[in-house]
Amino acid sequence: MSEHRRKPQHPEGGGRAAARRAAQQRPGRGGRSGHDVPTASPSGPYGDQPGHGTRAEARRAAAGRGGRGAGKAGRGTGRPDKRLINYPRSDKDGWKRFVPSWKLVGGTALGFFAIITAGAGIGIASVNTPDANKTAHAQNNVFYWADDTQMVATGGSMNRQIVPIGKIPRSMQNAVIAAENESFESDKGVDPMGIARAVWNMAKGGSTQGGSTITQQYVKNTYLDSDQTLKRKVTELFISIKLGVSEEKNTILAGYLNTAYYGRDAYGIQAAARAYFGKDSQELTPSEGAFLAAVLKGPNLYNPDGGIGTAATPQLNTERAKQRWAWVLDREVTVGRMQQSEREQYKEFPKIIESEQARNMSGQIGYMVDTAKAYVMKTKGLTAEDLAKGGYQIRTTFDKPKVDALVKAVEETRNGLLDEKKRPNTDTFVQVGAASVDVKTGALVALYGGPGFDKKHFTNNANTTGVQVGSTWKPYVLAAAMQYGTQNSNGSGISADSKYMANDLTVINNREGKPLRDGSGKPFKQKNESPTAYGYVTLNEAMEKSINVPFAQLIFDVGHSKVKGVAQATGILPESFDPSDNASFALGTSTPSAIRMADSYATFAASGTHHEPYSVRSVQKDGKDLAGFEAPKAQQAMDNSIADNITKVLRNVVENGTGKKAMKLGRPAAGKTGTTDDNKSAWFVGYTPELSTSVALFRSDPNAEKKELLSMKGVGDIPSLHGGDIPAEIWTKYMKDALNGVPEKDFPEPDKIGVTADASGAPSPTPSTSPSPSASMVTPPPSSEPPASPTPSKGGKPSCKPWELYCDPDTTGGTSTGTSNGGASTSPSPSTSTSKPGGRGGVTGFPAGGTAG
């Protein structure tokens, strides 16, 4: 071929062949080389030539050549979408790819509904309907002494006899339906709104309880365990639905009434009728039936005997039961289950017989069992109803010989000093509360709560608040001064040798050095027990003679918040603090329980180491150990030198001061007396290196409608009764027996601490070293110091706290003449719970032995 017929060569990279090669390679993934072949950019040699462009243009062109067969499913890829679910959507661009189609939404909802329906059907088919006969038993709870011998077995003692619906009066049925589930006879066994509440509560981590129907409650009663789990709630729901469509309403109602818990260890209507009214269920009157329906609201709070917790006193429970009883009867009229004319016949609350449980829980057993129950409930988050179902073996810390010794000391002292027949106006209604704690562990080894449940005394005096502690509070003021110093000591702790003015009716100054003002605006003058002109005395002497003025001034120099911090670090619960930051606060207007006071003073005995009080060593449920009942860990509440110096000061009180009667113990002991205005309460709290014990004495009529403290002037033919009298006598007798055979041991010799303030309040020029607060100490709670001129109280009288069951609004807590013996007096009340569950009094802190106070 001649050269002139050859096609001229194109430059490399150009011409039609290059274009064809590029077009052939663009739809693929790299041709033979296995690599993508780059296309020219718009700025390249071919950027402006038609038919050549970016990869996106090539893909769109290839997709177009793919024909209509690919359809929408293959848009943008040139291939059909083979996914089962087209999501994200391949037939859309940008954000539209993530918007589900109506087919996807509808199909998903339909599938989900089908799964739920199938699951519910399988669940309903797989559950069994409850049988009241198989669940008609409740096990005992067995309580053991510290030496593992049995103390008492409670619960499960009532014979739960299943009775047919024909032996349950129609009036009883009407009362329960009206009060619990008005729509019972027409509903399908479940309450959707109640279920929604339960699910919402569980989602928030709260209680799973909700407004259940009678059917749901009957199903719940068939479970004798207390685990409120989602699995259990779902199972209960399935059973309730199954019952709602398969069982007669009479069968369900009878099952519920035969398995419900009514208090007094009574499970089932027949046992409840016998427990409260001494008759068979078919003999119940409409009024009695309304009462039992009221108790079903919650036996712990509606059983007139009282229950466990700060709000479950016999008085409060009786009041609630009466209100609920009346409401049930009115409700029956409202929903058409009783005629108004019949309702008007029932104006008297039904008479309830004496509790069999009260007879079995005689002496101190009832108080110890309640204290241990409160500890278990708080530790495990149980309700009283949960615990009543039984099966628990509870090993307590109570030492039987020590309990017997405490009872003996109280009864011998009472019998020797009190004569109700000879002095009915003074010696009646005198009550004692006492508690004893192991110094090394915080174990509650003994308590005295009162004469006993069998004597109709249901309030545990060892575990209640409302009785002001008087001058037994002064050691906390001194300890705070030793730890933090005063505004005059430049941050250095002061010693017990520091001097303060002690004359009666001395004007008290605030932190700015200005006089406090009383209710009338005049300078506030603190009163002592004695008008003696003491002049300047050391704090040691002020403690020995229990002089008020120095401590009323010292608390302003130190700061109320620091004193509260020290008290709290030793175990006093903040809810028992007097909320008023006045002078009387230093003199004992706070109201901790006997349990808390004994435990707090044990901190001084243990050189500043605090153990939370506890009353239970271990718990088994159906033979298996439950976690959480290990002894509370020790905490350093204050420097050991401060605690030991407080002990030295309190030893002086016993050896030379107001607590001299305790010298009869015959071994090293420290303690403090406390007395309040008008002798309405008297305390002695003391300790040895082994044991710390508190004794409180007060007068209060347990049967009076208005609960208040009465003056103890003249009690035991003593003109003015103090903590160094009957309380110290009881303390000494008990401690002698309790420590019999225990080797005598002395307290540690304290280090010298703090600066010594002179008569002017300024520290001496040669201070000794002052301990710095330990890093592990509990810091005082944040609170503002008192204002420049605080008023001790309005008109010199404290107002009643809204939560106090007992309160005497006529007592004085600081007038222009001050308090005489540690501030105002109020009446006793159950201590407030953190738990609030709770427990009563000192058990609120339980874990704290104390509803602990």
C-alpha positions in Angstrom: 0.0 0.0 0.0 1.4 3.3 -0.9 2.1 5.7 1.7 -0.3 8.3 0.4 -3.3 5.9 1.1 -2.4 5.5 4.8 -4.5 7.3 7.3 -2.6 9.9 9.1 -1.7 9.1 12.7 -3.5 11.1 15.4 -1.7 12.5 18.2 -1.5 10.2 21.2 -4.4 10.6 23.6 -6.6 12.3 21.0 -8.8 11.5 18.0 -11.8 9.2 17.6 -10.1 6.1 18.8 -9.2 7.6 22.0 -12.8 8.9 22.5 -14.1 5.4 21.7 -11.7 3.8 24.1 -12.7 6.2 26.8 -16.4 5.7 26.2 -16.0 1.9 26.4 -14.1 2.1 29.6 -16.4 4.6 31.4 -19.3 2.3 32.2 -17.0 -0.3 33.6 -14.5 -0.3 36.5 -11.1 0.2 35.0 -11.0 -1.9 31.9 -8.2 -4.5 31.6 -5.9 -2.8 33.9 -8.4 -3.2 36.8 -8.1 0.6 37.5 -10.5 3.4 36.9 -9.6 5.4 33.8 -9.7 9.0 34.6 -11.8 11.2 32.5 -10.8 14.7 31.4 -11.8 17.5 33.6 -13.6 20.5 32.2 -10.3 22.4 32.3 -8.5 19.6 30.4 -7.9 19.3 26.7 -11.4 18.0 26.1 -13.3 20.0 28.6 -15.1 21.9 26.0 -15.7 19.2 23.4 -19.2 17.8 23.1 -19.8 14.2 24.1 -17.1 14.2 26.7 -17.7 15.1 30.4 -17.6 14.0 34.0 -18.1 10.5 35.5 -21.6 11.5 36.6 -22.5 12.4 33.0 -21.1 9.0 31.8 -23.1 7.1 34.4 -26.3 8.9 33.4 -25.6 8.2 29.8 -25.0 4.5 30.6 -28.1 4.3 32.6 -30.1 5.7 29.7 -28.6 3.0 27.4 -29.7 0.4 29.9 -33.2 0.9 28.6 -36.4 1.0 30.4 -36.0 -2.6 31.6 -34.0 -1.5 34.6 -36.9 0.7 35.6 -37.0 2.9 38.7 -35.3 0.3 40.8 -32.1 0.7 39.1 -31.9 4.4 38.8 -28.4 5.7 39.1 -26.7 2.3 39.0 -27.7 0.8 35.7 -28.7 -2.4 37.6 -32.0 -3.6 39.3 -32.2 -3.1 43.1 -32.1 -6.7 44.5 -32.6 -5.7 48.3 -35.5 -7.1 50.2 -36.3 -3.7 51.6 -35.7 -0.7 49.5 -34.3 1.5 52.2 -32.6 3.9 51.9 -34.6 4.3 48.7 -32.6 3.9 45.5 -35.2 5.5 43.4 -34.7 8.9 45.1 -31.9 11.4 45.3 -30.6 13.3 48.3 -32.5 13.5 51.5 -35.6 11.9 49.9 -33.8 8.6 49.9 -34.3 8.4 53.7 -38.0 9.2 53.6 -39.8 5.8 53.9 -42.6 5.0 51.5 -46.1 4.4 52.7 -45.8 0.8 51.8 -42.8 0.4 54.1 -44.5 2.2 56.9 -47.7 0.2 56.6 -45.9 -3.1 56.2 -43.8 -2.4 59.2 -46.8 -1.5 61.4 -48.7 -4.5 60.2 -45.8 -6.8 60.9 -45.2 -5.4 64.3 -48.9 -5.8 65.2 -48.8 -9.3 64.0 -45.8 -10.1 66.1 -47.4 -8.5 69.2 -50.6 -10.3 68.6 -48.9 -13.7 68.1 -46.7 -13.1 71.2 -49.7 -12.1 73.3 -51.6 -15.1 72.1 -48.8 -17.5 72.9 -48.3 -15.8 76.3 -52.0 -16.0 77.2 -52.1 -19.6 76.1 -49.0 -20.6 78.1 -50.0 -19.1 81.5 -52.1 -20.9 84.0 -55.0 -19.4 85.9 -54.4 -18.9 89.6 -55.7 -21.3 92.2 -56.5 -19.7 95.6 -56.2 -23.0 97.4 -52.6 -23.5 96.2 -51.6 -20.0 97.4 -53.5 -20.0 100.6 -50.5 -20.0 102.9 -48.1 -17.6 104.3 -44.8 -18.6 105.9 -43.4 -17.5 109.2 -40.8 -14.8 109.6 -38.4 -16.1 112.2 -36.4 -13.7 114.3 -33.2 -14.7 116.2 -31.3 -13.3 119.1 -27.6 -12.3 118.7 -26.6 -15.8 119.9 -28.8 -17.4 117.1 -31.4 -18.8 119.4 -35.0 -18.1 118.3 -36.6 -14.9 119.5 -40.0 -15.3 117.9 -41.8 -16.5 114.8 -44.4 -14.2 113.3 -46.7 -14.2 110.3 -48.4 -17.2 108.8 -50.1 -18.0 112.1 -53.6 -17.3 110.8 -55.4 -20.2 109.3 -56.4 -19.0 105.8 -59.6 -20.9 105.0 -60.9 -20.5 101.5 -64.6 -19.7 101.5 -67.0 -19.7 98.5 -68.6 -16.6 97.3 -71.8 -17.6 99.0 -70.2 -17.2 102.4 -69.0 -13.7 101.6 -71.8 -11.2 102.4 -73.0 -9.2 99.4 -72.4 -6.1 101.5 -68.7 -7.1 101.7 -68.6 -7.6 97.9 -70.2 -4.3 97.3 -67.8 -2.5 99.6 -64.7 -3.9 97.8 -66.1 -3.3 94.3 -67.0 0.3 95.2 -63.7 1.1 96.8 -61.3 -0.9 94.5 -62.8 -1.3 91.0 -66.2 0.2 90.2 -66.3 -1.3 86.7 -65.3 -4.8 87.9 -68.5 -6.5 86.7 -68.2 -5.1 83.2 -64.4 -4.7 82.5 -62.3 -7.3 80.7 -59.9 -7.9 83.6 -57.4 -5.2 82.8 -57.1 -1.4 83.1 -55.1 0.0 80.1 -54.5 3.3 81.9 -53.2 1.4 85.0 -50.9 -0.6 82.8 -49.6 2.5 81.1 -48.8 4.0 84.5 -47.0 0.9 85.6 -44.9 0.9 82.4 -44.2 4.6 82.7 -43.1 4.2 86.4 -40.8 1.3 85.4 -39.3 3.4 82.6 -38.5 6.1 85.2 -37.0 3.5 87.5 -39.8 3.9 90.0 -42.5 1.7 91.5 -44.3 -0.7 89.2 -47.5 -0.3 91.2 -50.4 1.2 89.4 -54.2 1.4 89.5 -55.0 -2.3 89.0 -58.3 -4.0 88.6 -59.6 -6.5 91.1 -58.6 -9.2 88.6 -55.1 -7.9 88.4 -54.8 -7.7 92.1 -56.0 -11.3 92.5 -53.4 -12.4 90.0 -50.8 -10.4 91.9 -51.7 -12.1 95.2 -50.9 -15.5 93.8 -47.2 -14.5 93.7 -45.8 -14.8 97.2 -42.5 -13.2 96.1 -41.9 -9.5 96.2 -39.9 -9.0 92.9 -41.6 -6.3 90.9 -40.0 -7.2 87.6 -41.1 -6.5 84.0 -41.4 -10.2 83.4 -43.7 -10.7 86.4 -45.9 -7.7 85.3 -46.2 -9.1 81.8 -47.1 -12.5 83.2 -49.7 -11.0 85.5 -51.1 -9.1 82.5 -51.5 -12.2 80.4 -53.2 -14.1 83.3 -55.5 -11.2 83.9 -56.6 -11.0 80.3 -57.1 -14.8 80.3 -59.2 -14.6 83.4 -61.2 -11.7 82.1 -62.5 -13.8 79.2 -62.6 -17.2 80.7 -63.7 -17.0 84.3 -66.9 -15.9 86.0 -66.7 -12.6 87.9 -67.9 -14.3 91.2 -65.0 -16.7 90.9 -62.5 -13.9 90.4 -63.9 -11.8 93.3 -63.9 -14.7 95.7 -60.4 -15.5 94.7 -59.3 -12.0 95.4 -61.0 -11.8 98.8 -59.6 -15.2 99.7 -55.9 -14.2 98.9 -55.7 -10.6 99.9 -53.7 -9.5 103.0 -55.7 -7.6 105.6 -53.0 -7.1 108.3 -52.8 -8.9 111.7 -51.2 -11.8 109.8 -54.6 -12.4 108.2 -54.6 -13.6 104.6 -58.1 -14.0 103.2 -61.5 -12.8 104.2 -62.2 -15.6 106.7 -59.0 -15.1 108.6 -59.5 -11.3 108.6 -63.1 -11.6 110.0 -61.7 -13.8 112.8 -58.6 -11.5 113.4 -60.5 -8.2 113.7 -64.0 -9.2 114.8 -63.8 -12.7 116.1 -66.5 -14.0 113.8 -66.9 -15.9 110.5 -66.9 -14.1 107.2 -70.7 -14.7 106.5 -71.5 -12.9 109.8 -69.8 -9.6 108.8 -72.0 -6.5 108.9 -71.9 -3.9 106.2 -70.0 -1.6 108.5 -67.4 -4.3 109.3 -67.2 -5.1 105.6 -66.5 -1.4 104.8 -63.7 -1.5 107.4 -62.0 -4.6 105.9 -62.4 -3.0 102.4 -60.6 0.1 103.9 -57.8 -2.0 105.3 -57.1 -3.4 101.8 -55.9 0.1 100.8 -52.7 -0.8 102.8 -52.8 -2.7 106.1 -49.5 -1.0 107.3 -51.2 2.4 107.2 -54.9 1.5 107.9 -54.6 -1.2 110.6 -55.5 0.6 113.8 -52.9 -1.4 115.7 -50.2 0.7 113.9 -47.6 -0.4 111.5 -44.0 0.1 110.5 -42.7 3.5 109.7 -42.9 7.1 110.9 -46.5 7.6 109.5 -47.9 4.3 110.8 -48.5 5.0 114.5 -51.7 3.6 116.1 -53.2 7.1 116.3 -52.5 8.0 112.7 -53.6 4.6 111.4 -56.8 4.7 113.4 -57.6 8.2 112.1 -56.9 7.1 108.5 -59.0 3.9 108.9 -62.0 5.8 110.2 -61.8 8.3 107.3 -61.4 5.5 104.8 -64.2 3.5 106.4 -66.6 6.4 106.1 -65.5 7.0 102.5 -66.1 3.4 101.5 -69.7 3.6 102.8 -70.3 6.9 101.0 -68.7 5.5 97.9 -71.2 2.6 97.9 -74.0 5.1 97.9 -72.4 7.1 95.1 -72.0 4.0 92.8 -75.4 2.7 93.6 -74.4 -0.3 95.8 -76.1 1.0 99.0 -79.1 3.1 99.8 -78.6 6.4 101.5 -81.1 5.3 104.2 -79.0 2.3 105.0 -75.8 4.4 105.0 -77.2 6.6 107.7 -77.4 3.6 110.0 -73.6 3.2 110.2 -72.3 6.2 112.1 -70.2 4.3 114.7 -66.8 2.9 113.8 -67.0 -0.9 114.2 -65.5 -2.3 117.4 -62.3 -4.2 116.9 -61.2 -7.0 119.2 -57.7 -7.2 120.7 -55.0 -8.4 118.4 -53.7 -11.9 118.8 -50.4 -10.6 117.5 -50.3 -8.1 120.4 -50.6 -11.0 122.9 -47.9 -12.9 121.2 -45.5 -9.9 120.9 -45.4 -9.1 124.6 -42.8 -7.2 126.4 -39.9 -5.8 124.3 -40.3 -8.5 121.6 -42.8 -6.3 119.6 -40.4 -3.3 119.6 -37.4 -5.3 118.7 -39.2 -7.1 115.9 -40.5 -3.7 114.5 -37.0 -2.2 114.7 -35.5 -5.2 112.8 -38.4 -5.2 110.3 -37.8 -1.5 109.5 -34.1 -2.2 109.0 -34.8 -5.1 106.6 -37.4 -3.0 104.7 -35.0 -0.1 104.3 -32.1 -2.2 103.3 -34.0 -4.3 100.7 -36.6 -1.7 99.6 -39.5 -3.9 100.8 -43.0 -2.9 101.9 -44.6 -4.1 105.1 -46.9 -6.2 103.0 -43.9 -7.8 101.2 -42.4 -8.7 104.5 -45.7 -10.0 105.9 -45.8 -12.7 103.2 -43.1 -14.5 105.2 -40.3 -16.8 104.5 -37.6 -14.6 106.1 -35.1 -15.7 108.7 -33.8 -12.5 110.4 -30.8 -12.6 112.7 -30.8 -9.6 114.9 -28.1 -7.9 117.0 -30.2 -7.9 120.2 -28.5 -9.6 123.1 -31.1 -11.3 125.3 -29.2 -10.9 128.7 -28.7 -7.2 128.0 -32.4 -6.7 127.0 -33.4 -8.5 130.2 -31.0 -6.3 132.2 -32.5 -3.1 130.7 -36.1 -4.2 131.4 -35.1 -5.1 135.0 -33.4 -1.7 135.5 -36.4 0.2 134.2 -39.0 -1.8 136.1 -37.0 -1.8 139.4 -36.4 2.0 139.2 -40.1 2.7 138.4 -41.4 0.5 141.1 -39.0 2.0 143.7 -39.7 5.6 142.8 -43.2 5.9 141.3 -46.5 5.4 143.1 -49.4 6.0 140.8 -52.0 5.4 143.6 -50.3 7.7 146.1 -49.4 10.4 143.6 -51.8 10.1 140.7 -51.4 13.7 139.5 -47.6 13.3 139.1 -46.6 9.6 138.8 -49.1 8.5 136.1 -48.2 8.4 132.4 -44.4 8.4 133.1 -42.7 6.8 130.1 -39.2 5.5 129.5 -37.3 5.0 126.3 -33.8 3.5 126.3 -31.2 2.1 123.9 -27.8 0.5 124.2 -25.2 0.3 121.4 -21.9 -1.6 121.0 -19.2 1.0 120.9 -16.9 -1.0 118.5 -19.5 -2.0 115.9 -22.7 0.2 116.2 -24.8 -2.9 116.9 -28.0 -2.2 118.8 -27.8 -4.7 121.6 -30.7 -3.7 123.7 -33.7 -1.3 123.8 -36.7 -0.5 126.0 -39.6 0.8 124.0 -42.3 0.7 126.7 -44.5 -1.8 128.7 -45.3 -3.8 125.5 -47.8 -4.4 122.8 -49.7 -6.6 125.2 -50.2 -3.6 127.4 -51.6 -1.6 124.5 -48.5 0.5 124.3 -47.6 0.3 120.6 -45.2 3.3 120.2 -41.5 2.4 120.5 -40.2 5.0 123.0 -36.6 4.0 122.1 -37.2 4.9 118.5 -39.3 8.0 118.5 -38.6 11.7 118.2 -40.4 14.6 119.8 -38.6 14.4 123.2 -36.1 17.2 123.4 -32.6 16.1 124.5 -31.8 19.1 126.7 -28.2 19.6 127.8 -27.0 16.3 126.4 -26.6 18.4 123.2 -23.9 20.6 124.7 -21.0 18.2 123.9 -21.6 18.8 120.2 -21.2 22.5 120.7 -17.9 22.0 122.5 -16.7 19.4 120.0 -17.4 21.9 117.2 -15.4 24.6 119.0 -12.5 22.2 119.5 -12.5 21.3 115.8 -13.2 24.6 114.1 -12.4 27.2 116.7 -14.4 30.4 117.1 -14.5 33.8 115.4 -12.1 35.0 118.1 -9.5 32.2 117.8 -8.3 32.9 114.3 -9.4 29.5 113.0 -7.6 27.5 115.8 -9.7 25.1 117.9 -10.2 26.1 121.5 -9.7 23.9 124.5 -12.1 23.1 127.3 -10.1 25.3 129.6 -11.3 28.4 127.7 -13.4 30.8 129.8 -16.8 32.2 129.1 -19.2 34.4 131.1 -21.7 32.2 133.0 -23.8 34.6 135.0 -27.6 34.1 134.8 -29.5 36.4 132.4 -26.4 37.3 130.5 -27.1 39.0 127.1 -26.1 36.8 124.2 -24.4 38.4 121.2 -24.6 37.3 117.6 -21.5 36.7 115.4 -21.2 40.4 114.8 -20.9 41.1 118.5 -24.3 42.7 118.7 -27.0 41.6 121.1 -29.6 39.2 120.0 -33.2 40.4 120.2 -36.1 38.6 121.8 -39.7 38.7 120.5 -40.3 42.2 122.0 -37.1 43.6 120.4 -35.2 43.8 123.7 -31.8 42.2 124.1 -32.1 38.5 124.6 -30.9 37.3 128.1 -30.1 33.6 128.6 -31.4 32.0 131.8 -29.5 29.3 133.8 -31.1 26.7 136.0 -29.5 28.5 139.0 -29.3 32.3 139.6 -25.8 31.8 140.9 -23.3 34.5 139.8 -20.6 32.2 138.4 -18.6 34.9 136.7 -16.2 33.6 134.1 -15.9 29.8 134.1 -14.1 27.3 131.9 -16.1 25.3 129.4 -15.2 22.2 131.4 -16.8 23.6 134.5 -19.8 24.8 132.4 -20.3 21.3 131.2 -19.8 19.8 134.7 -22.5 22.0 136.2 -24.6 22.2 133.0 -24.6 26.0 132.9 -26.5 27.3 129.9 -25.1 30.8 129.3 -21.6 29.8 128.1 -22.9 27.4 125.5 -25.6 29.8 124.3 -22.8 32.2 123.5 -20.4 29.6 122.2 -22.7 28.4 119.5 -22.8 31.8 117.9 -19.0 32.1 118.2 -18.6 28.8 116.5 -21.5 28.8 114.1 -24.7 26.8 114.1 -23.9 25.0 110.8 -20.6 23.7 112.2 -22.4 22.3 115.3 -24.9 20.6 113.1 -22.1 19.2 111.0 -20.4 17.6 114.0 -23.7 16.2 115.3 -24.6 14.7 111.9 -21.1 13.2 111.6 -21.6 11.3 114.8 -24.9 9.9 113.6 -27.7 12.4 114.5 -30.2 12.6 111.7 -30.6 16.1 110.3 -34.4 15.8 110.3 -34.3 15.7 114.1 -32.5 19.1 114.3 -34.4 22.1 115.6 -34.6 24.2 112.4 -34.3 27.5 114.4 -30.7 28.9 114.6 -31.3 30.5 117.9 -29.5 30.4 121.3 -31.7 27.5 122.5 -30.4 25.3 119.8 -27.2 24.9 121.9 -29.2 23.8 124.9 -31.0 20.8 123.3 -34.2 21.8 121.4 -33.5 19.0 118.8 -35.3 15.7 119.1 -33.2 12.7 118.1 -34.3 9.2 119.4 -32.7 7.3 122.2 -31.2 4.9 119.6 -29.5 7.8 117.8 -28.2 9.4 121.0 -26.7 6.2 122.2 -25.1 5.6 118.8 -23.8 9.2 118.6 -22.1 9.2 122.0 -20.5 5.9 121.0 -18.5 8.0 118.6 -16.9 9.8 121.5 -16.2 6.5 123.2 -14.6 5.1 120.0 -12.2 8.1 119.8 -14.0 9.7 116.9 -14.9 6.6 114.9 -18.6 6.4 114.0 -20.6 3.3 113.1 -24.1 3.6 111.8 -26.5 1.8 114.2 -27.8 -1.5 112.9 -30.2 -4.2 114.3 -29.9 -7.0 111.8 -26.8 -9.2 111.2 -28.1 -11.3 108.3 -31.2 -12.3 106.5 -32.2 -15.4 104.6 -35.2 -15.8 102.3 -36.3 -19.4 101.9 -32.9 -20.5 103.1 -30.8 -18.2 100.8 -28.7 -15.4 102.1 -29.7 -11.9 101.1 -27.0 -9.3 100.3 -26.7 -5.9 102.0 -26.7 -6.9 105.7 -23.0 -6.6 106.4 -22.1 -4.5 109.4 -21.8 -0.8 108.4 -18.3 0.4 107.7 -16.6 2.7 110.2 -16.2 6.4 109.4 -13.9 8.9 111.0 -16.3 11.6 112.3 -13.7 13.7 114.1 -10.1 13.8 115.1 -9.4 11.2 117.8 -7.9 13.9 120.1 -11.1 15.9 120.0 -13.3 12.9 120.8 -10.9 11.9 123.6 -11.0 15.4 125.1 -14.8 15.4 125.0 -14.7 12.1 126.9 -12.4 13.7 129.5 -14.9 16.5 130.0 -17.8 14.1 130.2 -15.9 11.9 132.7 -15.7 15.0 134.9 -19.5 15.3 134.6 -19.9 11.8 136.1 -17.2 12.2 138.7 -17.8 15.7 139.9 -21.0 17.1 138.2 -24.6 16.5 137.5 -24.1 12.8 136.6 -22.7 11.7 140.0 -25.2 8.9 140.4 -23.4 7.0 137.5 -20.3 6.8 139.8 -22.0 3.7 141.3 -21.1 1.8 138.2 -17.6 1.4 139.7 -15.7 1.6 136.4 -14.6 4.4 134.1 -17.6 6.1 132.6 -18.5 9.4 130.8 -21.9 10.9 130.3 -24.1 14.0 130.3 -27.5 14.8 131.9 -30.2 16.7 130.1 -33.3 18.4 131.3 -35.8 20.7 129.5 -38.1 23.5 130.5 -40.8 22.7 133.1 -39.2 19.2 133.5 -41.0 17.9 130.5 -38.1 15.5 129.6 -35.0 14.3 131.3 -32.1 12.4 129.8 -28.9 10.6 130.7 -26.6 9.5 127.9 -23.3 7.8 129.0 -20.8 5.3 127.9 -17.8 3.1 128.9 -15.2 2.0 126.4 -17.4 -1.0 125.6 -21.1 0.2 125.6 -23.0 3.4 125.0 -26.5 3.8 126.5 -29.1 6.5 126.5 -32.2 6.8 128.8 -35.1 9.2 128.2 -37.9 10.0 130.7 -41.1 11.9 129.9 -44.8 12.0 130.7 -47.5 11.6 128.0 -50.9 10.1 128.2 -50.9 7.4 125.4 -54.7 7.4 125.2 -55.2 11.2 125.1 -56.6 12.6 121.8 -54.2 15.4 121.9 -50.6 14.2 122.4 -48.5 16.4 124.5 -45.7 16.3 127.1 -46.7 16.9 130.7 -44.5 18.4 133.4 -42.6 15.9 135.5 -42.3 18.2 138.5 -43.1 16.1 141.6 -42.7 12.8 139.8 -41.3 10.3 142.3 -41.9 13.0 145.0 -38.9 14.9 143.4 -39.7 18.7 143.3 -37.7 19.2 140.1 -36.7 16.1 138.2 -33.5 16.1 136.2 -31.5 13.8 134.0 -29.2 13.0 136.9 -32.2 11.5 138.9 -34.3 8.6 137.5 -32.6 8.4 134.0 -29.1 8.2 135.6 -30.4 5.6 138.1 -31.8 3.4 135.3 -28.6 3.8 133.3 -26.4 2.8 136.2 -28.4 -0.3 137.1 -28.5 -1.5 133.5 -24.8 -0.9 132.8 -23.8 -2.8 136.0 -25.6 -6.0 134.8 -24.7 -5.5 131.1 -21.0 -5.3 131.9 -20.9 -7.9 134.6 -17.9 -10.1 134.0 -16.4 -7.8 131.3 -12.8 -6.8 132.2 -12.5 -3.1 133.2 -10.9 -0.9 130.6 -10.0 2.8 130.8 -10.4 5.5 128.1 -7.4 6.7 126.1 -5.4 9.6 127.7 -6.3 12.6 125.5 -3.7 14.8 123.8 -3.7 18.5 124.7 -5.4 20.4 122.0 -6.5 23.9 121.1 -5.8 27.4 122.3 -7.2 28.6 125.6 -9.4 31.6 125.4 -9.1 34.0 128.4 -11.9 36.0 130.0 -12.0 38.4 127.1 -12.6 35.6 124.6 -9.2 36.1 123.0 -6.8 33.1 122.9 -3.8 33.0 125.2 -0.4 33.8 123.7 0.9 30.2 124.2 -1.5 28.0 122.3 -0.9 24.3 122.1 -1.1 22.5 118.8 -4.6 22.2 117.4 -5.6 19.2 115.3 -6.6 19.8 111.8 -9.8 18.2 110.6 -9.2 14.8 109.1 -9.7 14.5 105.3 -12.2 11.8 106.0 -14.3 13.9 108.4 -17.8 14.8 107.4 -18.0 18.5 106.7 -20.8 20.5 108.1 -23.9 20.9 105.9 -24.0 24.2 104.0 -26.2 26.7 105.8 -26.1 30.4 106.3 -25.1 31.7 109.7 -27.7 33.5 111.8 -28.5 37.0 110.8 -27.2 40.0 112.6 -30.0 40.1 115.2 -32.0 36.9 115.0 -35.1 36.5 117.2 -34.9 33.4 119.3 -38.6 32.7 118.5 -41.7 34.6 117.8 -43.0 35.7 121.1 -40.5 33.4 122.7 -42.5 30.3 121.7 -41.7 27.9 118.9 -44.3 26.9 116.5 -45.3 23.3 116.0 -43.7 21.5 113.0 -46.3 20.5 110.5 -45.1 16.8 110.4 -45.0 16.4 114.2 -47.6 14.1 115.6 -47.0 15.4 119.1 -46.4 19.1 119.7 -47.0 21.4 122.6 -47.4 24.9 121.2 -47.4 26.4 124.7 -43.8 25.6 125.5 -41.2 28.2 125.7 -38.0 28.0 123.7 -36.3 31.2 124.5 -37.9 34.3 126.0 -36.4 37.5 127.3 -35.3 35.4 130.2 -34.1 32.5 128.1 -34.6 28.8 128.7 -34.0 27.2 132.0 -32.8 23.8 131.2 -31.9 23.3 127.6 -34.7 25.0 125.7 -38.3 24.2 124.9 -40.1 21.0 125.4 -42.3 19.3 122.9 -44.1 16.0 122.9 -42.8 12.7 121.5 -43.5 11.6 118.0 -42.2 8.9 115.7 -39.0 10.0 114.1 -39.0 11.1 110.5 -37.9 8.7 107.9 -35.3 9.3 105.1 -37.0 6.7 103.6 -38.5 7.8 104.4 -39.5 3.8 105.0 -39.1 3.4 106.2 -38.6 2.6 109.7 -39.6 4.5 112.9 -37.4 6.9 114.7 -33.9 5.7 115.0 -34.6 3.1 112.3 -35.1 5.7 109.7 -31.4 6.0 109.9 -31.3 2.3 109.8 -29.4 1.3 107.9 -29.6 2.9 110.6 -31.4 0.8 113.5 -33.5 3.3 112.9 -37.2 4.2 110.7 -33.7 4.9 112.9 -34.1 9.1 114.9 
